């Protein structure tokens, strides 16, 4: 069986300001470092999206050291993936992909971890 762990939780904010405000609140509450990226702010392992993205509420990233093997394992168990969401490393290896179905309004994706 593949190895899985929680990588991060992504929360859909309405806009950049709401995302930053939420990230700063996590910083104030728990001391999580805030980093701004192109599409989101991270406060620790919580990602605040600058605009709604995958999932009604956001997404849950599940880390695994071998995304292609984890994907194959889950497909063998009957789960499906949205191939349009696939992201690849420079060497062409699959590094992230979303499952087709949401869980309680959250999209779920596999993401490579080292």
Secondary structure, DSSP 4 states (H G I P E B T S, - for coil): ----EEEEEEEE-SSHHHHHHHHHHHHHHH-PPEEE-SSEEEETTEEEESS--SSSSEEEEEEES-HHHHHHHHHHTT--EEEEEEEE-TTS-EEEEEESS-BTTEEEEEEE--
